[in-house]
């Protein structure tokens, strides 16, 4: 069986077990394995052995992307778990050698590994938003950044918003994230639906965007999207491009932290190649930063789970970067608040 055919068969086998968004995510990740196979003239999965499996792990870590010098340990771990599951399925249909999946090495994470390297810190977000407030006010790019960084939602959730989903109430503005299926899906479907409050200051920008820069267009389903381009509903790749573009330090007037001359830097030349900047970040990094910061500040995990459409288990496992001292200090503050309000046991 050819690598591409094997990947397609694996994806078909899991379609009844996971959401379509997850299938697409796995397809994107396993596309890298297909690329590796092509580079190494692997035309038949039967030719895979332990040495090639380990070579793929090293290639994925060191050579599969030019965005970073070395892939983060957490990302590599997640990819290797998926690769092991893929090989295990291939074993079940006798498309690879027996027990080949056992040769996949899974990186072990230390506390804090794979967290800060994908988090967009709050101070950096504030710098970017301040710049956009001044120079790109109420543009689509400005609004994409504001919604991501104030809700912690996934790009797919922003993509799904219709004009009617923005409630511009003067005192309690909110966004209504709905699962409508088709191309505007929420990752967890109806379970991910929620009315998500936004600050009044952000609501004012969104109102100005609708009045001044919103394109009066409809999508293929005849709906009026909230985030638009002249062609219709704003695509998720375009949203990612906005993040790569404005997360480059040079884009907001800072010196290059990598010692590059802006005039000679390919990543600085165009937004189309902004992802090649080592400092550029994806929308996921803003979501990760939002969730981590809310955990530091003590927002109840049940509220954060519903607001951001992420399970409590995932929040506990992947979004708690606090040191023991930070946890102790937060407990002290929360306890003091209860006691100051006349609560407590004594």
NUTOR-898413 format. One line per 5 residues: their letters; for each residue x, y, z of C-alpha. Coordinates in nm, 2 decimals. Example, Ala and Ser with C-alpha at 12.3 -4.5 7.8 and 13.67 -1.06 7.14 Angstrom:
BEGIN
as) 1.23/-0.45/0.78 | 1.37/-0.11/0.71 $
% end
This chain:
BEGIN
xxxxx) 0.00/0.00/0.00 | 0.13/0.35/-0.09 | 0.18/0.60/0.19 | -0.09/0.83/0.06 | -0.34/0.55/0.02 $
xxxxx) -0.26/0.43/0.37 | -0.33/0.77/0.52 | -0.65/0.81/0.33 | -0.77/0.47/0.45 | -0.68/0.55/0.81 $
xxxxx) -0.87/0.88/0.79 | -1.18/0.70/0.66 | -1.16/0.45/0.94 | -1.19/0.72/1.21 | -1.46/0.94/1.05 $
xxxxx) -1.73/0.78/1.27 | -1.53/0.83/1.59 | -1.41/1.19/1.57 | -1.54/1.52/1.43 | -1.47/1.63/1.08 $
xxxxx) -1.25/1.91/1.21 | -1.03/1.64/1.38 | -1.02/1.44/1.07 | -0.89/1.74/0.88 | -0.63/1.82/1.15 $
xxxxx) -0.50/1.46/1.14 | -0.49/1.48/0.76 | -0.28/1.79/0.77 | -0.04/1.63/1.02 | -0.01/1.30/0.83 $
xxxxx) 0.05/1.49/0.51 | 0.40/1.55/0.65 | 0.46/1.18/0.67 | 0.36/1.15/0.30 | 0.61/1.43/0.22 $
xxxxx) 0.88/1.24/0.42 | 0.80/0.92/0.23 | 0.83/1.10/-0.10 | 1.17/1.25/-0.01 | 1.29/0.91/0.09 $
xxxxx) 1.14/0.72/-0.21 | 0.91/0.51/0.02 | 0.65/0.38/-0.22 | 0.52/0.09/-0.02 | 0.44/0.09/0.35 $
xxxxx) 0.58/-0.26/0.38 | 0.93/-0.12/0.34 | 0.90/0.08/0.67 | 1.11/-0.05/0.95 | 1.23/0.07/1.29 $
xxxxx) 1.51/0.27/1.14 | 1.28/0.46/0.90 | 1.03/0.52/1.18 | 1.30/0.68/1.39 | 1.43/0.88/1.09 $
xxxxx) 1.08/1.02/1.04 | 1.08/1.13/1.41 | 1.41/1.31/1.36 | 1.30/1.46/1.03 | 0.98/1.59/1.19 $
xxxxx) 1.17/1.75/1.47 | 1.46/1.90/1.28 | 1.37/1.94/0.91 | 1.00/1.94/0.85 | 0.95/2.31/0.90 $
xxxxx) 1.17/2.62/0.86 | 0.96/2.83/1.10 | 1.16/2.71/1.40 | 1.50/2.55/1.44 | 1.36/2.25/1.62 $
xxxxx) 1.00/2.14/1.68 | 0.87/2.19/2.03 | 0.87/1.88/2.24 | 0.49/1.89/2.30 | 0.41/1.92/1.93 $
xxxxx) 0.65/1.64/1.85 | 0.49/1.42/2.12 | 0.14/1.48/1.99 | 0.25/1.41/1.63 | 0.42/1.09/1.74 $
xxxxx) 0.11/0.97/1.92 | -0.08/1.02/1.60 | 0.18/0.85/1.39 | 0.18/0.55/1.63 | -0.20/0.53/1.60 $
xxxxx) -0.17/0.54/1.22 | 0.09/0.26/1.22 | -0.12/0.05/1.46 | -0.42/0.07/1.22 | -0.19/-0.02/0.93 $
xxxxx) -0.08/-0.33/1.14 | -0.45/-0.43/1.18 | -0.50/-0.44/0.81 | -0.16/-0.60/0.74 | -0.02/-0.30/0.55 $
xxxxx) 0.30/-0.28/0.76 | 0.52/-0.52/0.95 | 0.38/-0.66/1.28 | 0.45/-0.45/1.59 | 0.60/-0.17/1.39 $
xxxxx) 0.41/0.09/1.60 | 0.60/-0.02/1.91 | 0.92/0.14/1.75 | 0.76/0.49/1.76 | 0.94/0.68/2.04 $
xxxxx) 0.72/0.93/2.23 | 0.90/1.22/2.39 | 0.85/1.26/2.76 | 0.75/1.60/2.89 | 0.89/1.77/3.19 $
xxxxx) 0.66/2.01/3.39 | 0.61/2.32/3.17 | 0.75/2.16/2.85 | 0.57/2.26/2.54 | 0.37/2.53/2.70 $
xxxxx) 0.55/2.86/2.69 | 0.69/2.80/2.34 | 0.34/2.82/2.19 | 0.20/3.09/2.42 | 0.16/3.45/2.30 $
xxxxx) 0.24/3.65/2.62 | -0.01/3.91/2.74 | 0.24/4.20/2.72 | 0.32/4.12/2.36 | -0.06/4.09/2.28 $
xxxxx) -0.11/4.44/2.44 | 0.17/4.58/2.22 | 0.02/4.44/1.90 | -0.34/4.54/1.99 | -0.22/4.89/2.08 $
xxxxx) -0.05/4.93/1.74 | -0.36/4.80/1.56 | -0.58/5.04/1.76 | -0.37/5.32/1.63 | -0.29/5.23/1.27 $
xxxxx) -0.55/4.96/1.17 | -0.85/5.07/1.37 | -1.17/4.87/1.30 | -1.02/4.69/1.00 | -1.09/4.32/0.96 $
xxxxx) -0.74/4.24/1.07 | -0.78/4.44/1.39 | -1.11/4.27/1.46 | -0.97/3.92/1.41 | -0.70/3.99/1.66 $
xxxxx) -0.95/4.14/1.91 | -1.19/3.85/1.90 | -0.92/3.59/1.93 | -0.75/3.76/2.22 | -1.07/3.85/2.41 $
xxxxx) -1.25/3.51/2.38 | -0.98/3.24/2.35 | -1.19/3.07/2.08 | -1.06/2.86/1.79 | -1.02/3.01/1.44 $
xxxxx) -1.31/2.78/1.33 | -1.54/2.95/1.58 | -1.46/3.30/1.44 | -1.51/3.17/1.09 | -1.86/3.05/1.19 $
xxxxx) -1.98/3.39/1.31 | -2.26/3.56/1.12 | -2.35/3.92/1.15 | -2.65/3.84/1.36 | -2.43/3.67/1.61 $
xxxxx) -2.29/4.00/1.73 | -2.50/4.15/2.00 | -2.39/4.51/2.05 | -2.59/4.57/2.37 | -2.44/4.88/2.53 $
xxxxx) -2.41/4.72/2.88 | -2.36/4.35/2.81 | -2.23/4.29/2.45 | -2.16/3.94/2.35 | -2.09/3.70/2.06 $
xxxxx) -2.31/3.40/2.00 | -2.10/3.11/1.88 | -2.32/2.86/1.70 | -2.27/2.53/1.53 | -2.44/2.54/1.19 $
xxxxx) -2.26/2.25/1.02 | -2.12/2.25/0.67 | -1.82/2.48/0.64 | -1.90/2.67/0.96 | -1.86/2.40/1.22 $
xxxxx) -1.76/2.43/1.58 | -1.50/2.17/1.69 | -1.73/2.02/1.95 | -2.04/2.09/1.75 | -2.35/2.18/1.96 $
xxxxx) -2.16/2.13/2.28 | -1.93/2.42/2.18 | -2.22/2.67/2.15 | -2.22/2.96/2.39 | -2.30/3.33/2.44 $
xxxxx) -1.96/3.48/2.51 | -1.94/3.82/2.67 | -1.69/4.08/2.53 | -1.57/4.40/2.69 | -1.76/4.72/2.59 $
xxxxx) -1.44/4.87/2.45 | -1.41/4.58/2.20 | -1.78/4.60/2.12 | -1.73/4.96/2.02 | -1.46/4.86/1.77 $
xxxxx) -1.68/4.58/1.63 | -1.96/4.83/1.58 | -1.73/5.06/1.40 | -1.61/4.77/1.19 | -1.96/4.68/1.09 $
xxxxx) -2.04/5.04/1.00 | -1.72/5.13/0.81 | -1.54/4.82/0.69 | -1.78/4.53/0.68 | -1.85/4.40/0.33 $
xxxxx) -2.22/4.34/0.26 | -2.17/3.99/0.12 | -2.33/3.65/0.16 | -2.17/3.31/0.16 | -2.27/3.00/-0.04 $
xxxxx) -2.55/2.93/0.21 | -2.70/3.27/0.17 | -2.59/3.38/0.51 | -2.43/3.71/0.61 | -2.09/3.64/0.77 $
xxxxx) -1.95/3.87/1.04 | -1.59/3.85/0.92 | -1.58/3.92/0.55 | -1.37/3.98/0.25 | -1.48/4.11/-0.09 $
xxxxx) -1.52/3.74/-0.19 | -1.75/3.64/0.10 | -1.68/3.48/0.44 | -1.33/3.54/0.56 | -1.13/3.21/0.53 $
xxxxx) -0.94/3.05/0.82 | -0.61/3.06/0.62 | -0.65/3.44/0.58 | -0.71/3.47/0.95 | -0.39/3.28/1.02 $
xxxxx) -0.21/3.51/0.78 | -0.32/3.81/0.98 | -0.17/3.66/1.29 | 0.16/3.57/1.13 | 0.17/3.93/0.98 $
xxxxx) 0.12/4.13/1.29 | 0.31/3.90/1.53 | 0.63/3.98/1.35 | 0.82/4.23/1.58 | 0.92/4.44/1.28 $
xxxxx) 0.56/4.48/1.17 | 0.48/4.70/1.48 | 0.81/4.89/1.47 | 1.04/4.68/1.69 | 1.39/4.58/1.60 $
xxxxx) 1.44/4.22/1.48 | 1.53/4.00/1.77 | 1.70/3.76/1.53 | 1.96/4.01/1.41 | 1.81/4.03/1.06 $
xxxxx) 1.80/4.34/0.84 | 1.44/4.41/0.75 | 1.53/4.51/0.40 | 1.69/4.17/0.34 | 1.45/3.95/0.53 $
xxxxx) 1.22/3.73/0.32 | 0.97/3.71/0.61 | 0.95/4.09/0.63 | 0.89/4.14/0.26 | 0.53/4.03/0.25 $
xxxxx) 0.24/3.91/0.46 | 0.22/3.60/0.24 | 0.55/3.47/0.38 | 0.52/3.62/0.73 | 0.51/3.27/0.88 $
xxxxx) 0.88/3.23/0.80 | 0.96/3.48/1.07 | 1.08/3.28/1.38 | 0.89/3.52/1.60 | 0.56/3.50/1.41 $
xxxxx) 0.27/3.32/1.59 | -0.05/3.15/1.49 | -0.40/3.21/1.63 | -0.35/2.90/1.84 | -0.08/3.08/2.04 $
xxxxx) -0.33/3.36/2.13 | -0.58/3.09/2.24 | -0.31/2.92/2.44 | -0.20/3.25/2.60 | -0.56/3.35/2.68 $
xxxxx) -0.64/3.01/2.85 | -0.31/3.01/3.04 | -0.36/3.37/3.17 | -0.71/3.30/3.28 | -0.59/3.00/3.48 $
xxxxx) -0.32/3.22/3.64 | -0.58/3.47/3.74 | -0.81/3.21/3.90 | -1.11/3.21/3.66 | -1.31/2.90/3.77 $
xxxxx) -1.23/2.62/3.54 | -1.59/2.53/3.47 | -1.66/2.89/3.34 | -1.34/2.89/3.13 | -1.43/2.55/2.98 $
xxxxx) -1.77/2.67/2.86 | -1.64/3.01/2.74 | -1.36/2.87/2.53 | -1.51/2.53/2.43 | -1.24/2.32/2.59 $
xxxxx) -1.28/2.04/2.83 | -1.19/2.08/3.20 | -0.95/1.78/3.16 | -0.76/1.95/2.88 | -0.74/2.28/3.08 $
xxxxx) -0.59/2.10/3.38 | -0.35/1.90/3.16 | -0.22/2.16/2.91 | -0.30/2.51/3.03 | -0.17/2.54/3.39 $
xxxxx) 0.17/2.70/3.39 | 0.16/2.83/3.74 | 0.45/2.76/3.98 | 0.36/2.63/4.32 | 0.42/2.98/4.47 $
xxxxx) 0.18/3.13/4.21 | -0.08/2.86/4.30 | -0.04/2.94/4.67 | -0.06/3.31/4.62 | -0.38/3.27/4.42 $
xxxxx) -0.54/3.05/4.69 | -0.44/3.32/4.95 | -0.61/3.60/4.75 | -0.93/3.40/4.69 | -0.95/3.30/5.05 $
xxxxx) -0.89/3.66/5.16 | -1.18/3.77/4.93 | -1.42/3.51/5.09 | -1.31/3.61/5.44 | -1.34/3.98/5.38 $
xxxxx) -1.70/3.92/5.27 | -1.78/3.76/5.60 | -1.73/3.40/5.48 | -1.51/3.13/5.61 | -1.54/2.86/5.87 $
x) -1.43/3.05/6.18 $
% end
